[in-house]
């Protein structure tokens, strides 16, 4: 897997907080197989947590009137950053960019 794909996915998750496969595909510019590989790495490394939505979960949310997240019904899976990734997201943009440059990511 290219480090740039992983970096774009992490940046999208840090920016939006909650993503699903379609959002990650669109925002990070990844194809279906890349999204699957990236999520596999992030899940197995403990950087994201997979949450399966239950029917009616949005109706009981206090933010539902202002939320524009495109929920696709019960059984939809979303991915949220773990505490480990939230700490990484909190790094300054300069240090993340420097780390990426050292890793050879020119994207």
C-alpha positions in Angstrom: 0.0 0.0 0.0 1.2 3.4 -0.8 2.0 5.6 2.2 0.3 8.5 0.4 -3.0 6.6 0.3 -2.8 6.0 4.1 -1.8 9.6 4.7 -4.8 10.9 2.7 -7.2 8.6 4.6 -5.8 9.7 8.0 -6.1 13.4 7.0 -9.7 12.8 5.9 -10.6 11.1 9.2 -8.8 13.7 11.2 -10.7 16.5 9.4 -14.2 15.0 9.4 -14.0 12.8 12.5 -16.5 10.3 11.2 -16.4 8.7 7.8 -17.9 5.8 5.9 -16.4 3.9 2.9 -18.0 6.2 0.4 -17.0 9.4 2.1 -13.4 8.1 2.5 -13.4 7.1 -1.1 -14.5 10.6 -2.3 -12.6 12.8 0.2 -9.3 10.8 0.0 -9.6 10.1 -3.7 -9.2 6.3 -3.2 -10.8 3.4 -5.2 -12.8 0.6 -3.5 -9.9 -1.7 -3.1 -7.6 1.0 -1.6 -10.4 2.0 0.9 -10.6 -1.7 1.9 -6.9 -2.0 2.4 -6.5 1.4 4.2 -9.4 0.6 6.6 -7.9 -2.8 7.2 -4.6 -1.3 8.2 -6.2 1.4 10.4 -8.5 -1.1 12.1 -5.8 -3.6 12.8 -3.5 -0.9 14.1 -6.1 0.5 16.4 -6.3 3.9 14.7 -10.1 3.6 13.9 -13.1 1.9 15.4 -15.9 0.5 13.2 -19.4 1.3 14.4 -22.5 -0.3 12.9 -25.5 2.0 13.0 -28.7 0.8 14.5 -32.2 1.7 13.1 -33.4 4.9 14.6 -30.0 6.0 16.0 -30.1 9.3 14.2 -33.6 10.2 15.4 -32.5 10.0 19.0 -29.4 12.2 18.4 -29.6 15.8 19.8 -27.7 17.0 16.7 -29.9 15.4 14.1 -31.6 18.7 13.2 -28.3 20.2 12.1 -26.4 17.1 11.0 -26.0 16.6 7.3 -24.2 13.2 7.5 -25.7 11.0 4.8 -26.7 8.0 6.9 -27.6 5.0 4.7 -29.8 3.2 7.2 -29.5 0.5 9.8 -26.5 -1.7 9.3 -24.4 1.1 7.7 -20.8 1.1 9.1 -19.0 4.2 10.0 -15.4 4.7 11.1 -14.4 6.9 14.0 -10.9 7.8 15.1 -9.6 6.0 18.2 -7.9 7.9 21.0 -4.6 6.9 19.4 -5.5 8.6 16.1 -7.1 11.6 17.9 -3.7 12.3 19.5 -2.0 12.0 16.1 -4.7 14.4 14.6 -3.8 16.9 17.3 -0.2 17.3 16.0 0.6 20.5 14.2 0.3 20.4 10.4 4.0 21.1 10.2 5.1 18.1 12.1 2.7 15.8 10.2 4.0 17.2 6.9 7.6 16.8 8.0 6.9 13.2 9.1 5.4 12.5 5.7 8.3 14.0 3.9 10.7 11.8 5.8 8.6 8.8 4.9 9.0 9.7 1.2 5.4 10.8 0.7 5.4 13.4 -2.0 1.6 13.6 -2.4 
